[in-house]
């Protein structure tokens, strides 16, 4: 598998020989997550699913930044504590991302639980001469790390103080960044240099080094984290260990709205809770994976509405397959569907192997869906064909993290009983009563399609007010 590495600006082969260790920079828990966070997390969830589908062992770590000025400011504005704010939004995170069918990470370390690891890391950086103590805290000396800027491709002499750089007259250089900030207010922790709080960048270095070691396979996050966050992580981590920090740096493009970056100041963010209620999990996952992960994608409602139509085709395909009849299949149909299954499966997995192109993979997935629906529409879909298609369709669904709404055995019996009742009423020309039965099923999310020799029923996902 090859992935575009932001650091080397090349497609690098992913070393899977000893499994794959992934560190994903998670959310700062001062507010609800939005669709931009969702895209990054869904991309990495799908990457993990793909690797595991190939029998590769994945160790997946995603942190929570639960100490930050934004959290503290939120707590002050609500007259509560920072830990109550972070606990609230961590709880919301799990509720929302479980609904998005995101697999739980192997571990969700919190910054507040790793203060000692951060202090130990800072001690070593001071001892090695890469950091110094000032009147406001402990700072990393950017000029001491000669490769600074290698990730973002920014040159030290071109960086201007004040441009995304914290201004502090007590620093030796305007570009130096905080490892530890002295503080009189809570939350704060004791350190050898004075009571205070960690800087943002040191948190991820401490947690990733603790759980994944050095030179782990993939470090990921949104493209907005390249500078300064990931640049600073590299500087302090490699200065600390003297070793390479991560093999591949994988960054996900932003979600824009009307071509503009989402931001709270513009009031154009779409929370995960909002998009889930409006569109549902499958539509959001397909949207987030529709373009190449490294490129921006625009939140456009017309596109999302079109995705609903496509998802209905997937549901139709799945239920045609599981409800297919026992009759024999024409040898030409078998030969044709074997070819389609082989081609689309190869295209699907080849696309993901080559820089994780989910857009092309989804295209292959829908080719299989379309071909299956065409055979079903011509009344030629029987169990021998279903046995060829269904395992591959389900494998693709699992990799993409898509979930078909399914029924229990008890629900299935009730559906069949109501369909039998409707058929009887229709045979007796009691069409009004038959339509009432159809409506009863529809109200329960069961859609009927009348074929020549059978009635197909489909359990449709309930989608909010997206259409």
N, C-alpha and C positions, 0 to 999 in steps of 0.2 A: 504494500500500500504506500502511495505517495501523498504527502500533504505539503501545501505551500508553507514555508517557514519564513515568518516575518523578518527574522534576524539575518538569515543568509540570502533572502530574496530569491530563493530557489525552491523547487519542489524536492523535498527530501524523502527518502525512503524511511518509513517508520519501522524501527527495530521491534519486532514482536517476539523475539526468540525467548525472552524470559518474562513474557507478559507485558502489559502496557500500564504504566503509572501516569495518571492524569491529575493535575491540580487545576481546578477552575476557580477563578476569583468570583466569589459569590456576591450577594447584595449587602448593602449597608442598611441595617434594619431601623430606619427612622420613619418610614412611610410604606405604603403598600407597593408591591412590585408592579411594573408596567410591562407593556408588550415588548419593549426593547430588551428588558431583562429576560422575558420569556423566550425571545428568539435565541439568544445566546445559550440559555440552559437547554432548550429543546434541541438545538444543533448538537450540543455535546452529549445529551441523552441518546440521540440517534446514533452518534459516532460510537458510543459505548455499546449500544444494542448491536450495531453492525459487527464490531470486533468480537463480541461474545457469540454472535451467530456463526463466526468462523472458528470457534473453539479457542479463542484467545482469552487468557485470564486478564481481567482489568481491575486495577485498584484505583478507585475514583474518590478523590477528596474535593469537597467544596466547602469553603469557609463561610462564616457569617462575620461581618465587621459589626461588632456590637459595642464598640467604644469609638465615638466620633463626635465632633462638634455639633453636627446636625442632630444627632440623637440627644445630646445634652440640651441644645436649644429647644428641641421639641418638648423635652421633659419640663424645662423651665416654663414654657408657654402653657403647659397643661397642669402645672403645679404637682408634678409627680416625679418619680425617680427614673434615671436613665435605664436601669435594668427592667423596669416595668414597661417602658416604651419598646425596648428591644425584644422582650418576651412576647409582647402582643404581636409584633410584626413577624417574628419567627413563627409563631403559631399560625398566623394568616398565610405565611409562605407555604407551609406544609399542606394546609387545606387546599390552597389554590393549585399548587404544582402536583399534588396527588390527583386532583381533578383533571389536570392536563396530561395525565398518564406518564409523568416523569418518574423513572425509577429512582428510589432513594439512593443517595451516594453511600459509599462504604462508611464515610464519616463526615460529620459537619462540625469541624472544630470552630469554637468561638474565640475571638481575640482575647476576651477577658479571662479565659481559662488557660492562657499561655503567656502570661506576663513574665514568669520566671524564665521561660525559654527566650523571650525577647531581651530580657536584661542580660542573660548570659551571652547572647549574640552581640549585644552592644559593648559589653565588657571586652570581648575579643577584638572588636573593631577599634576600640580605643587603644588597646595594647599594641595592635599592629600599626597604629598611626593613621588609620583611615577615618577616625572620628575624634571629636574634641568636645569639651564641656564649655558652654558659654553661660552667661547670666540667665538666659531663658530656657536652657535645656542642653541636650546633647545633639550634635549635628554631624552628618556625614560630609567629609571633605571631598567634593566632586573632583577637584583637580588632582587628587591622589590616585583616582581610578582612571587610568589612561585610555580605557576603551569606552568611557562614558559617551553616550549618544549612538552606540553601535546598533541598538534596536530601532530607535526612532529615526536614525540617520541625521540627527541634529548635531551640529558642531558647537562645542562649548563657547567658542568666541563669537558665535552668531546668536546665542541665547541671550535675551534681554531680561534684566531684572524686572519683575512685575508682570511679565507675560507668562501666566500659569506658574509663577515662582513666588513662593512666600517671601515677602519683604520683611527683613529683620536686621536692624543695624548692629546687632550683637554677633552676627555671623561673620566669619572671615571672608566669605565670598557670597554674593547674592544667590548663586546657584546651589549652595549647600542646603541640604534638606534635613528636617527634624527626624531624629531617631527616638528622642524622648523629650517631652515638653513639661516643664515645671508647671504645677497647678496648685492653687489654694482651695479650689472647690472640688466637690465630688462629681464623678468618681475619680479617685486617684489612688496610686499605689506607692509604697516606699521603694526606693532604689538607692544604690550607693552614691548617687549624685544629688538626690533630693526627691521629695514626693512629686508625683506627676502622672502623666499618661503617655502611652507609646504613640509614636507617629504612625500614620496609616501604612506606609510602605513596609516597615519592619514587621508588621503583623503577618503578612503573607509569607515573607521570607522565613520567619520562625516556624510557622505551621507547615509549610511545604517541606522544609528541610527535616523537620521532626518526623513526618509521616512517610515521606517519599525518598529522603536522602538527596544526594547530589546527582546531577546528570540524569534526571528522570525523563521519561519519554516526551510528554506533552504538557506545556503550561498554556492555559487558555483564558480567554476573556473577550470582552467587546473591544472594538478597535479604539474606542475612546480611552482605553487603559494603557495603550502603548507608551504614551508619554503624559505625565511623568511616572505613573505608578510602576509599570513593568520595567521601564528603564532604570528606575531607582532600585527595584528589587534585584535586578541583575548586578548592579554596582555593589550593593551591600552584601549580597549572598556570595558572589565570587571573591570579593575582598575577604570575607570571613573564612571561606573554605579553601580558597586557592584552587578550586576546581570549577569545571563548567556547571552552570546552574541547571539548564534544561536543554534537551536535544532539539526540540521543535517548539516554536512559539506560534500558536494558532489563534487567529483573531477573527471575530465575527462582525460583519458589517452592521451599521445602525439601522433602526427602523425610523423612517421619516414619515411625516404627515404633510401632504401637499408639497413635498420636496423639502420641507424644513425639518431640522432636527427637533425631536420631542424634547420639551423642557417644561419644568413647572412654572418658570417665569413667563413663558408664552401661553401657559394654560392649555396646552394641546396634548398632554399625555393621556394614554388610554390604559387604565389599570387592568391587571390580569382578571380581577373580579368582574369588571365591566365587559371585557371581551368574551369571557366564559359565558356570562349570562346572555350576551347578544348572539354569539356564534357557536358556542360549544367547543369541546376539546379537539375533535378531529379536524374541524375547519381551521382552527388556530394553528394546529401542528402542520397541516398542509400549507397554510399561508407562510409560516416561518421557514419552511423547507423548500418553498417554491423557487427561490432564486439561489444562486451560488452563495454559500455561507459568507464568503469574504466581501461580498458587495452589499451596498445598502439596499433596502427594500421599502417601498412606500405603502403605508397603510391606506388602502383604497377599498371602499365599501363595495364598489362594482365588482372588483376582483373576488372579494369574499363571497358575494352572492353567487358568482359563477362557480365558486368552489363548492357551494352547497349542492348545486345541480350535479356536479361531478361526484360528490360523495353519495348522492342518491343512486347513482349508477353502480357504485361499489356495493352498496347495501343490496341492490337488486341482484348483482352478480353472485354475492355470497349466498343469498337465500335460494337462488336458482340452483346453485351447486349442492347445497345441503338437502334440498327437497327434490332433487332429480329422481326420475323414475328408474326402475330396475331393468328396463328393456335394453336390447343390444344396441350398439352404436355402429354406424356405417364405417367401413374401413377407411374411406377417404377422409371422413371427419376425424377419426382417430389419428391418422397420419398428419392431417392439417394442424390439429391442436397440439400434438407432440412437438411439431416444428415451432409453433408459436410459444409454447411453454419453454422450450430450450432457448430460443432466441431472447425472449423477454427476461428470463432469469439471468442469462449471461450479461445482457445489457444492464440490468439492474445492479448486479454485483460489480461488474467492471466499472460502472459509473462511480460507485462509492469507493472503489479501490484507487481511482485516479482523482486525487485531490478532493475526495468526498463530495462529488457532484450530485447532490440530492435532487436538483432540478431534472437532470437526465434520468436519474433512477425513478422518480415519480412518473416521468414520461413513459418509461418501460412498464411500470405498474399499471398505468391506465390503458396501455396497449393490450395487456392481458385481459383487463376488465372488459374492454370494448369487444374484443374477439369472442369472449365467453358469452356476453349478452347477445351478440349477433346470432350465435348458434342457438341460444335459448329462445330467441324471438322466432326462429324458424322451426321451433318444436323438435329440435334434434339433440337436445341436451339430455343425456342419460347418464347413469351411474359410472360406466366405464370412462366417460369423458371427465366427469366430476372427480374421479379418483386421480386423474392426471393433473387437473388444474388446482384443486383445493389445497393440497399441501404447499404448493409454491405460493399461491395467493396468501395463505395464512403466514408463511415465512416472511413475505414482503410486508404484510400488515404489522407483524411483530417488530421488524427492524425499524419501520417508520413510526412505531408507537401508536398505531391507529387501532381503535377498538370498535368492533361491530356490536350494536345492541342485540343481545341474545335473550332467549326465553327459557324459562324453566319447563320441566316436563309437565307440570300441572298447567302452566299457561298454554303449552302446546295442545294439550287435550281440550282445553276450553276453546281455543281458536278453531280446532278441527270440528268441534261440536257446532259452533256457530256457523262455520262455512257449510257444513252439512244441512243445517237448518235453512240457511239462505238458498242453497241449491234446491231444496225441496219447495220452498216458497216460490222460487222462480219457475220451477216446473209446473206449479199450480197457477202460474200467471198472477201471483200476488206480489207484484213488483214494488208496491209501496212498502209492504211489510219487509220485503227482501232488502230494500234500500235502508230501512231502519236498522237491520242487522249489520249492514255494511258500515253505517255511521257508528254503531256501538263499537265495532272493531277499530274504526278510524280514531275514535276518541281515546282508545287505549294505545294508539301508536301503531296499529296493525293496518297496513295498506294492502289492498287486494288488486291483483291483475288477472283478468279473465283470459286464459289461453283457450285454444280450441278444445282440448281434452282435459284441462285441469284448471284449478284456481291457485295461482301463486300468492302466498302471503309473505309480507316483509315487515319485520319489526324495525321501524325507523327511529333513528336518534331524535330525541326532542331538542330542537334548536329554538333558542329564544325568539327575539324579535328581529333576527337577522334578515328575514324575508317577510 
